[in-house]
Amino acid sequence: MSGRFGKRILWLAALVSLLAVTSPCLADCAVDPGVSLAITKLGWTLNPKTGSFEVEAEVLNVSEWDVVDPGIAVSLLDSTGHEFGSWVVRSSLKRIRPSEKGRLSLRVKIPSIPGTVRVLPYQGSAGT
């Protein structure tokens, strides 16, 4: 009987430990009150032979108010950290309400392979 009881206690302790560790992982991510857009999906492709560079993204309004002109800012940097290309891409939606998403895409030809691709949420006339 003592062996069964010990195993049950061990299983119970393991279950409680697992729940204690996973609870913070399952909680909502905290939102900085100064941030109104979050990039929820992002992908880019580069054809090094042709210089064709494509970015596909999705932004989510994480604020409690409408976001006007949602978009992203894309910057390309060379291996030394110098910027050699930058664009602001806007969603086709001029305004997104709280919890709404906007999709964006960029297709350009670039002169060289970037060392770094930097993408930031962007709204109105300023980045977030």
Phi and psi in radians as a Rosetta constraint file:
Dihedral C 1 N 2 CA 2 C 2 CIRCULARHARMONIC -1.114 0.35
Dihedral N 2 CA 2 C 2 N 3 CIRCULARHARMONIC -0.627 0.35
Dihedral C 2 N 3 CA 3 C 3 CIRCULARHARMONIC -1.136 0.35
Dihedral N 3 CA 3 C 3 N 4 CIRCULARHARMONIC -0.751 0.35
Dihedral C 3 N 4 CA 4 C 4 CIRCULARHARMONIC -1.124 0.35
Dihedral N 4 CA 4 C 4 N 5 CIRCULARHARMONIC -0.758 0.35
Dihedral C 4 N 5 CA 5 C 5 CIRCULARHARMONIC -1.089 0.35
Dihedral N 5 CA 5 C 5 N 6 CIRCULARHARMONIC -0.737 0.35
Dihedral C 5 N 6 CA 6 C 6 CIRCULARHARMONIC -1.098 0.35
Dihedral N 6 CA 6 C 6 N 7 CIRCULARHARMONIC -0.725 0.35
Dihedral C 6 N 7 CA 7 C 7 CIRCULARHARMONIC -1.131 0.35
Dihedral N 7 CA 7 C 7 N 8 CIRCULARHARMONIC -0.706 0.35
Dihedral C 7 N 8 CA 8 C 8 CIRCULARHARMONIC -1.130 0.35
Dihedral N 8 CA 8 C 8 N 9 CIRCULARHARMONIC -0.733 0.35
Dihedral C 8 N 9 CA 9 C 9 CIRCULARHARMONIC -1.096 0.35
Dihedral N 9 CA 9 C 9 N 10 CIRCULARHARMONIC -0.729 0.35
Dihedral C 9 N 10 CA 10 C 10 CIRCULARHARMONIC -1.094 0.35
Dihedral N 10 CA 10 C 10 N 11 CIRCULARHARMONIC -0.778 0.35
Dihedral C 10 N 11 CA 11 C 11 CIRCULARHARMONIC -1.108 0.35
Dihedral N 11 CA 11 C 11 N 12 CIRCULARHARMONIC -0.725 0.35
Dihedral C 11 N 12 CA 12 C 12 CIRCULARHARMONIC -1.107 0.35
Dihedral N 12 CA 12 C 12 N 13 CIRCULARHARMONIC -0.751 0.35
Dihedral C 12 N 13 CA 13 C 13 CIRCULARHARMONIC -1.109 0.35
Dihedral N 13 CA 13 C 13 N 14 CIRCULARHARMONIC -0.704 0.35
Dihedral C 13 N 14 CA 14 C 14 CIRCULARHARMONIC -1.131 0.35
Dihedral N 14 CA 14 C 14 N 15 CIRCULARHARMONIC -0.725 0.35
Dihedral C 14 N 15 CA 15 C 15 CIRCULARHARMONIC -1.122 0.35
Dihedral N 15 CA 15 C 15 N 16 CIRCULARHARMONIC -0.783 0.35
Dihedral C 15 N 16 CA 16 C 16 CIRCULARHARMONIC -1.106 0.35
Dihedral N 16 CA 16 C 16 N 17 CIRCULARHARMONIC -0.715 0.35
Dihedral C 16 N 17 CA 17 C 17 CIRCULARHARMONIC -1.106 0.35
Dihedral N 17 CA 17 C 17 N 18 CIRCULARHARMONIC -0.750 0.35
Dihedral C 17 N 18 CA 18 C 18 CIRCULARHARMONIC -1.093 0.35
Dihedral N 18 CA 18 C 18 N 19 CIRCULARHARMONIC -0.769 0.35
Dihedral C 18 N 19 CA 19 C 19 CIRCULARHARMONIC -1.141 0.35
Dihedral N 19 CA 19 C 19 N 20 CIRCULARHARMONIC -0.662 0.35
Dihedral C 19 N 20 CA 20 C 20 CIRCULARHARMONIC -1.144 0.35
Dihedral N 20 CA 20 C 20 N 21 CIRCULARHARMONIC -0.607 0.35
Dihedral C 20 N 21 CA 21 C 21 CIRCULARHARMONIC -1.387 0.35
Dihedral N 21 CA 21 C 21 N 22 CIRCULARHARMONIC -0.687 0.35
Dihedral C 21 N 22 CA 22 C 22 CIRCULARHARMONIC -1.431 0.35
Dihedral N 22 CA 22 C 22 N 23 CIRCULARHARMONIC -0.373 0.35
Dihedral C 22 N 23 CA 23 C 23 CIRCULARHARMONIC -0.985 0.35
Dihedral N 23 CA 23 C 23 N 24 CIRCULARHARMONIC -0.861 0.35
Dihedral C 23 N 24 CA 24 C 24 CIRCULARHARMONIC -1.107 0.35
Dihedral N 24 CA 24 C 24 N 25 CIRCULARHARMONIC -0.537 0.35
Dihedral C 24 N 25 CA 25 C 25 CIRCULARHARMONIC -1.211 0.35
Dihedral N 25 CA 25 C 25 N 26 CIRCULARHARMONIC -0.502 0.35
Dihedral C 25 N 26 CA 26 C 26 CIRCULARHARMONIC -1.601 0.35
Dihedral N 26 CA 26 C 26 N 27 CIRCULARHARMONIC -0.127 0.35
Dihedral C 26 N 27 CA 27 C 27 CIRCULARHARMONIC -1.291 0.35
Dihedral N 27 CA 27 C 27 N 28 CIRCULARHARMONIC 2.759 0.35
Dihedral C 27 N 28 CA 28 C 28 CIRCULARHARMONIC -1.100 0.35
Dihedral N 28 CA 28 C 28 N 29 CIRCULARHARMONIC 2.571 0.35
Dihedral C 28 N 29 CA 29 C 29 CIRCULARHARMONIC -1.290 0.35
Dihedral N 29 CA 29 C 29 N 30 CIRCULARHARMONIC 2.365 0.35
Dihedral C 29 N 30 CA 30 C 30 CIRCULARHARMONIC -1.170 0.35
Dihedral N 30 CA 30 C 30 N 31 CIRCULARHARMONIC 2.485 0.35
Dihedral C 30 N 31 CA 31 C 31 CIRCULARHARMONIC -1.963 0.35
Dihedral N 31 CA 31 C 31 N 32 CIRCULARHARMONIC 2.161 0.35
Dihedral C 31 N 32 CA 32 C 32 CIRCULARHARMONIC -1.139 0.35
Dihedral N 32 CA 32 C 32 N 33 CIRCULARHARMONIC 2.246 0.35
Dihedral C 32 N 33 CA 33 C 33 CIRCULARHARMONIC -1.051 0.35
Dihedral N 33 CA 33 C 33 N 34 CIRCULARHARMONIC -0.361 0.35
Dihedral C 33 N 34 CA 34 C 34 CIRCULARHARMONIC -1.479 0.35
Dihedral N 34 CA 34 C 34 N 35 CIRCULARHARMONIC -0.081 0.35
Dihedral C 34 N 35 CA 35 C 35 CIRCULARHARMONIC -1.819 0.35
Dihedral N 35 CA 35 C 35 N 36 CIRCULARHARMONIC 2.244 0.35
Dihedral C 35 N 36 CA 36 C 36 CIRCULARHARMONIC -2.003 0.35
Dihedral N 36 CA 36 C 36 N 37 CIRCULARHARMONIC -0.313 0.35
Dihedral C 36 N 37 CA 37 C 37 CIRCULARHARMONIC -2.156 0.35
Dihedral N 37 CA 37 C 37 N 38 CIRCULARHARMONIC 2.464 0.35
Dihedral C 37 N 38 CA 38 C 38 CIRCULARHARMONIC -2.219 0.35
Dihedral N 38 CA 38 C 38 N 39 CIRCULARHARMONIC 2.411 0.35
Dihedral C 38 N 39 CA 39 C 39 CIRCULARHARMONIC -1.450 0.35
Dihedral N 39 CA 39 C 39 N 40 CIRCULARHARMONIC 2.007 0.35
Dihedral C 39 N 40 CA 40 C 40 CIRCULARHARMONIC -1.751 0.35
Dihedral N 40 CA 40 C 40 N 41 CIRCULARHARMONIC -0.397 0.35
Dihedral C 40 N 41 CA 41 C 41 CIRCULARHARMONIC -2.442 0.35
Dihedral N 41 CA 41 C 41 N 42 CIRCULARHARMONIC 2.421 0.35
Dihedral C 41 N 42 CA 42 C 42 CIRCULARHARMONIC -2.665 0.35
Dihedral N 42 CA 42 C 42 N 43 CIRCULARHARMONIC 2.304 0.35
Dihedral C 42 N 43 CA 43 C 43 CIRCULARHARMONIC -2.627 0.35
Dihedral N 43 CA 43 C 43 N 44 CIRCULARHARMONIC 2.550 0.35
Dihedral C 43 N 44 CA 44 C 44 CIRCULARHARMONIC -2.514 0.35
Dihedral N 44 CA 44 C 44 N 45 CIRCULARHARMONIC 2.634 0.35
Dihedral C 44 N 45 CA 45 C 45 CIRCULARHARMONIC -2.319 0.35
Dihedral N 45 CA 45 C 45 N 46 CIRCULARHARMONIC 2.596 0.35
Dihedral C 45 N 46 CA 46 C 46 CIRCULARHARMONIC -2.378 0.35
Dihedral N 46 CA 46 C 46 N 47 CIRCULARHARMONIC 2.261 0.35
Dihedral C 46 N 47 CA 47 C 47 CIRCULARHARMONIC -1.765 0.35
Dihedral N 47 CA 47 C 47 N 48 CIRCULARHARMONIC 1.834 0.35
Dihedral C 47 N 48 CA 48 C 48 CIRCULARHARMONIC -1.135 0.35
Dihedral N 48 CA 48 C 48 N 49 CIRCULARHARMONIC -0.401 0.35
Dihedral C 48 N 49 CA 49 C 49 CIRCULARHARMONIC -1.323 0.35
Dihedral N 49 CA 49 C 49 N 50 CIRCULARHARMONIC -0.701 0.35
Dihedral C 49 N 50 CA 50 C 50 CIRCULARHARMONIC -1.752 0.35
Dihedral N 50 CA 50 C 50 N 51 CIRCULARHARMONIC -0.282 0.35
Dihedral C 50 N 51 CA 51 C 51 CIRCULARHARMONIC 1.373 0.35
Dihedral N 51 CA 51 C 51 N 52 CIRCULARHARMONIC 0.211 0.35
Dihedral C 51 N 52 CA 52 C 52 CIRCULARHARMONIC -1.322 0.35
Dihedral N 52 CA 52 C 52 N 53 CIRCULARHARMONIC 2.158 0.35
Dihedral C 52 N 53 CA 53 C 53 CIRCULARHARMONIC -2.170 0.35
Dihedral N 53 CA 53 C 53 N 54 CIRCULARHARMONIC 2.218 0.35
Dihedral C 53 N 54 CA 54 C 54 CIRCULARHARMONIC -2.246 0.35
Dihedral N 54 CA 54 C 54 N 55 CIRCULARHARMONIC 2.413 0.35
Dihedral C 54 N 55 CA 55 C 55 CIRCULARHARMONIC -2.204 0.35
Dihedral N 55 CA 55 C 55 N 56 CIRCULARHARMONIC 2.321 0.35
Dihedral C 55 N 56 CA 56 C 56 CIRCULARHARMONIC -2.144 0.35
Dihedral N 56 CA 56 C 56 N 57 CIRCULARHARMONIC 2.299 0.35
Dihedral C 56 N 57 CA 57 C 57 CIRCULARHARMONIC -2.547 0.35
Dihedral N 57 CA 57 C 57 N 58 CIRCULARHARMONIC 2.846 0.35
Dihedral C 57 N 58 CA 58 C 58 CIRCULARHARMONIC -2.377 0.35
Dihedral N 58 CA 58 C 58 N 59 CIRCULARHARMONIC 2.310 0.35
Dihedral C 58 N 59 CA 59 C 59 CIRCULARHARMONIC -2.009 0.35
Dihedral N 59 CA 59 C 59 N 60 CIRCULARHARMONIC 2.593 0.35
Dihedral C 59 N 60 CA 60 C 60 CIRCULARHARMONIC -2.115 0.35
Dihedral N 60 CA 60 C 60 N 61 CIRCULARHARMONIC 2.332 0.35
Dihedral C 60 N 61 CA 61 C 61 CIRCULARHARMONIC -1.359 0.35
Dihedral N 61 CA 61 C 61 N 62 CIRCULARHARMONIC 1.917 0.35
Dihedral C 61 N 62 CA 62 C 62 CIRCULARHARMONIC -1.745 0.35
Dihedral N 62 CA 62 C 62 N 63 CIRCULARHARMONIC 0.100 0.35
Dihedral C 62 N 63 CA 63 C 63 CIRCULARHARMONIC -1.653 0.35
Dihedral N 63 CA 63 C 63 N 64 CIRCULARHARMONIC -3.122 0.35
Dihedral C 63 N 64 CA 64 C 64 CIRCULARHARMONIC -1.744 0.35
Dihedral N 64 CA 64 C 64 N 65 CIRCULARHARMONIC 0.143 0.35
Dihedral C 64 N 65 CA 65 C 65 CIRCULARHARMONIC -2.302 0.35
Dihedral N 65 CA 65 C 65 N 66 CIRCULARHARMONIC 2.908 0.35
Dihedral C 65 N 66 CA 66 C 66 CIRCULARHARMONIC -1.168 0.35
Dihedral N 66 CA 66 C 66 N 67 CIRCULARHARMONIC 2.536 0.35
Dihedral C 66 N 67 CA 67 C 67 CIRCULARHARMONIC -1.874 0.35
Dihedral N 67 CA 67 C 67 N 68 CIRCULARHARMONIC 2.191 0.35
Dihedral C 67 N 68 CA 68 C 68 CIRCULARHARMONIC -1.673 0.35
Dihedral N 68 CA 68 C 68 N 69 CIRCULARHARMONIC 2.378 0.35
Dihedral C 68 N 69 CA 69 C 69 CIRCULARHARMONIC 0.918 0.35
Dihedral N 69 CA 69 C 69 N 70 CIRCULARHARMONIC 1.011 0.35
Dihedral C 69 N 70 CA 70 C 70 CIRCULARHARMONIC -1.174 0.35
Dihedral N 70 CA 70 C 70 N 71 CIRCULARHARMONIC 2.559 0.35
Dihedral C 70 N 71 CA 71 C 71 CIRCULARHARMONIC -2.999 0.35
Dihedral N 71 CA 71 C 71 N 72 CIRCULARHARMONIC -2.905 0.35
Dihedral C 71 N 72 CA 72 C 72 CIRCULARHARMONIC -2.371 0.35
Dihedral N 72 CA 72 C 72 N 73 CIRCULARHARMONIC 2.700 0.35
Dihedral C 72 N 73 CA 73 C 73 CIRCULARHARMONIC -1.938 0.35
Dihedral N 73 CA 73 C 73 N 74 CIRCULARHARMONIC 2.260 0.35
Dihedral C 73 N 74 CA 74 C 74 CIRCULARHARMONIC -2.039 0.35
Dihedral N 74 CA 74 C 74 N 75 CIRCULARHARMONIC 2.254 0.35
Dihedral C 74 N 75 CA 75 C 75 CIRCULARHARMONIC -2.220 0.35
Dihedral N 75 CA 75 C 75 N 76 CIRCULARHARMONIC 2.452 0.35
Dihedral C 75 N 76 CA 76 C 76 CIRCULARHARMONIC -1.966 0.35
Dihedral N 76 CA 76 C 76 N 77 CIRCULARHARMONIC 2.301 0.35
Dihedral C 76 N 77 CA 77 C 77 CIRCULARHARMONIC -2.121 0.35
Dihedral N 77 CA 77 C 77 N 78 CIRCULARHARMONIC 2.560 0.35
Dihedral C 77 N 78 CA 78 C 78 CIRCULARHARMONIC -1.438 0.35
Dihedral N 78 CA 78 C 78 N 79 CIRCULARHARMONIC -3.088 0.35
Dihedral C 78 N 79 CA 79 C 79 CIRCULARHARMONIC -1.157 0.35
Dihedral N 79 CA 79 C 79 N 80 CIRCULARHARMONIC -0.314 0.35
Dihedral C 79 N 80 CA 80 C 80 CIRCULARHARMONIC -1.634 0.35
Dihedral N 80 CA 80 C 80 N 81 CIRCULARHARMONIC -0.037 0.35
Dihedral C 80 N 81 CA 81 C 81 CIRCULARHARMONIC 1.629 0.35
Dihedral N 81 CA 81 C 81 N 82 CIRCULARHARMONIC 0.095 0.35
Dihedral C 81 N 82 CA 82 C 82 CIRCULARHARMONIC -1.496 0.35
Dihedral N 82 CA 82 C 82 N 83 CIRCULARHARMONIC 2.334 0.35
Dihedral C 82 N 83 CA 83 C 83 CIRCULARHARMONIC -1.302 0.35
Dihedral N 83 CA 83 C 83 N 84 CIRCULARHARMONIC 2.296 0.35
Dihedral C 83 N 84 CA 84 C 84 CIRCULARHARMONIC -2.154 0.35
Dihedral N 84 CA 84 C 84 N 85 CIRCULARHARMONIC 0.092 0.35
Dihedral C 84 N 85 CA 85 C 85 CIRCULARHARMONIC -2.943 0.35
Dihedral N 85 CA 85 C 85 N 86 CIRCULARHARMONIC 2.430 0.35
Dihedral C 85 N 86 CA 86 C 86 CIRCULARHARMONIC -2.668 0.35
Dihedral N 86 CA 86 C 86 N 87 CIRCULARHARMONIC 2.550 0.35
Dihedral C 86 N 87 CA 87 C 87 CIRCULARHARMONIC -2.528 0.35
Dihedral N 87 CA 87 C 87 N 88 CIRCULARHARMONIC 2.644 0.35
Dihedral C 87 N 88 CA 88 C 88 CIRCULARHARMONIC -1.971 0.35
Dihedral N 88 CA 88 C 88 N 89 CIRCULARHARMONIC 2.187 0.35
Dihedral C 88 N 89 CA 89 C 89 CIRCULARHARMONIC -2.004 0.35
Dihedral N 89 CA 89 C 89 N 90 CIRCULARHARMONIC 2.233 0.35
Dihedral C 89 N 90 CA 90 C 90 CIRCULARHARMONIC -1.821 0.35
Dihedral N 90 CA 90 C 90 N 91 CIRCULARHARMONIC 2.616 0.35
Dihedral C 90 N 91 CA 91 C 91 CIRCULARHARMONIC -1.237 0.35
Dihedral N 91 CA 91 C 91 N 92 CIRCULARHARMONIC 2.738 0.35
Dihedral C 91 N 92 CA 92 C 92 CIRCULARHARMONIC -1.220 0.35
Dihedral N 92 CA 92 C 92 N 93 CIRCULARHARMONIC -0.322 0.35
Dihedral C 92 N 93 CA 93 C 93 CIRCULARHARMONIC -1.459 0.35
Dihedral N 93 CA 93 C 93 N 94 CIRCULARHARMONIC 2.241 0.35
Dihedral C 93 N 94 CA 94 C 94 CIRCULARHARMONIC -1.372 0.35
Dihedral N 94 CA 94 C 94 N 95 CIRCULARHARMONIC -0.348 0.35
Dihedral C 94 N 95 CA 95 C 95 CIRCULARHARMONIC -2.641 0.35
Dihedral N 95 CA 95 C 95 N 96 CIRCULARHARMONIC 2.365 0.35
Dihedral C 95 N 96 CA 96 C 96 CIRCULARHARMONIC -2.166 0.35
Dihedral N 96 CA 96 C 96 N 97 CIRCULARHARMONIC 2.405 0.35
Dihedral C 96 N 97 CA 97 C 97 CIRCULARHARMONIC -1.434 0.35
Dihedral N 97 CA 97 C 97 N 98 CIRCULARHARMONIC 2.955 0.35
Dihedral C 97 N 98 CA 98 C 98 CIRCULARHARMONIC -0.933 0.35
Dihedral N 98 CA 98 C 98 N 99 CIRCULARHARMONIC 2.367 0.35
Dihedral C 98 N 99 CA 99 C 99 CIRCULARHARMONIC 1.257 0.35
Dihedral N 99 CA 99 C 99 N 100 CIRCULARHARMONIC 0.040 0.35
Dihedral C 99 N 100 CA 100 C 100 CIRCULARHARMONIC -1.528 0.35
Dihedral N 100 CA 100 C 100 N 101 CIRCULARHARMONIC 2.759 0.35
Dihedral C 100 N 101 CA 101 C 101 CIRCULARHARMONIC -2.056 0.35
Dihedral N 101 CA 101 C 101 N 102 CIRCULARHARMONIC 2.686 0.35
Dihedral C 101 N 102 CA 102 C 102 CIRCULARHARMONIC -2.275 0.35
Dihedral N 102 CA 102 C 102 N 103 CIRCULARHARMONIC 2.440 0.35
Dihedral C 102 N 103 CA 103 C 103 CIRCULARHARMONIC -1.789 0.35
Dihedral N 103 CA 103 C 103 N 104 CIRCULARHARMONIC 2.585 0.35
Dihedral C 103 N 104 CA 104 C 104 CIRCULARHARMONIC -2.453 0.35
Dihedral N 104 CA 104 C 104 N 105 CIRCULARHARMONIC 2.667 0.35
Dihedral C 104 N 105 CA 105 C 105 CIRCULARHARMONIC -2.612 0.35
Dihedral N 105 CA 105 C 105 N 106 CIRCULARHARMONIC 2.611 0.35
Dihedral C 105 N 106 CA 106 C 106 CIRCULARHARMONIC -2.379 0.35
Dihedral N 106 CA 106 C 106 N 107 CIRCULARHARMONIC 2.329 0.35
Dihedral C 106 N 107 CA 107 C 107 CIRCULARHARMONIC -2.343 0.35
Dihedral N 107 CA 107 C 107 N 108 CIRCULARHARMONIC 2.045 0.35
Dihedral C 107 N 108 CA 108 C 108 CIRCULARHARMONIC -2.485 0.35
Dihedral N 108 CA 108 C 108 N 109 CIRCULARHARMONIC 2.864 0.35
Dihedral C 108 N 109 CA 109 C 109 CIRCULARHARMONIC -1.752 0.35
Dihedral N 109 CA 109 C 109 N 110 CIRCULARHARMONIC 2.325 0.35
Dihedral C 109 N 110 CA 110 C 110 CIRCULARHARMONIC -2.088 0.35
Dihedral N 110 CA 110 C 110 N 111 CIRCULARHARMONIC 2.660 0.35
Dihedral C 110 N 111 CA 111 C 111 CIRCULARHARMONIC -1.375 0.35
Dihedral N 111 CA 111 C 111 N 112 CIRCULARHARMONIC -0.399 0.35
Dihedral C 111 N 112 CA 112 C 112 CIRCULARHARMONIC -2.669 0.35
Dihedral N 112 CA 112 C 112 N 113 CIRCULARHARMONIC 2.912 0.35
Dihedral C 112 N 113 CA 113 C 113 CIRCULARHARMONIC -1.324 0.35
Dihedral N 113 CA 113 C 113 N 114 CIRCULARHARMONIC 2.231 0.35
Dihedral C 113 N 114 CA 114 C 114 CIRCULARHARMONIC -1.314 0.35
Dihedral N 114 CA 114 C 114 N 115 CIRCULARHARMONIC 2.595 0.35
Dihedral C 114 N 115 CA 115 C 115 CIRCULARHARMONIC -1.441 0.35
Dihedral N 115 CA 115 C 115 N 116 CIRCULARHARMONIC -0.542 0.35
Dihedral C 115 N 116 CA 116 C 116 CIRCULARHARMONIC -2.499 0.35
Dihedral N 116 CA 116 C 116 N 117 CIRCULARHARMONIC 2.436 0.35
Dihedral C 116 N 117 CA 117 C 117 CIRCULARHARMONIC -1.998 0.35
Dihedral N 117 CA 117 C 117 N 118 CIRCULARHARMONIC 2.133 0.35
Dihedral C 117 N 118 CA 118 C 118 CIRCULARHARMONIC -2.002 0.35
Dihedral N 118 CA 118 C 118 N 119 CIRCULARHARMONIC 2.253 0.35
Dihedral C 118 N 119 CA 119 C 119 CIRCULARHARMONIC -2.277 0.35
Dihedral N 119 CA 119 C 119 N 120 CIRCULARHARMONIC 2.251 0.35
Dihedral C 119 N 120 CA 120 C 120 CIRCULARHARMONIC -2.269 0.35
Dihedral N 120 CA 120 C 120 N 121 CIRCULARHARMONIC 2.573 0.35
Dihedral C 120 N 121 CA 121 C 121 CIRCULARHARMONIC -1.137 0.35
Dihedral N 121 CA 121 C 121 N 122 CIRCULARHARMONIC 2.601 0.35
Dihedral C 121 N 122 CA 122 C 122 CIRCULARHARMONIC -2.568 0.35
Dihedral N 122 CA 122 C 122 N 123 CIRCULARHARMONIC 2.389 0.35
Dihedral C 122 N 123 CA 123 C 123 CIRCULARHARMONIC -2.496 0.35
Dihedral N 123 CA 123 C 123 N 124 CIRCULARHARMONIC 2.689 0.35
Dihedral C 123 N 124 CA 124 C 124 CIRCULARHARMONIC 0.935 0.35
Dihedral N 124 CA 124 C 124 N 125 CIRCULARHARMONIC -2.167 0.35
Dihedral C 124 N 125 CA 125 C 125 CIRCULARHARMONIC -1.971 0.35
Dihedral N 125 CA 125 C 125 N 126 CIRCULARHARMONIC 0.264 0.35
Dihedral C 125 N 126 CA 126 C 126 CIRCULARHARMONIC -2.517 0.35
Dihedral N 126 CA 126 C 126 N 127 CIRCULARHARMONIC 2.648 0.35
Dihedral C 126 N 127 CA 127 C 127 CIRCULARHARMONIC -1.309 0.35
Dihedral N 127 CA 127 C 127 N 128 CIRCULARHARMONIC 2.780 0.35
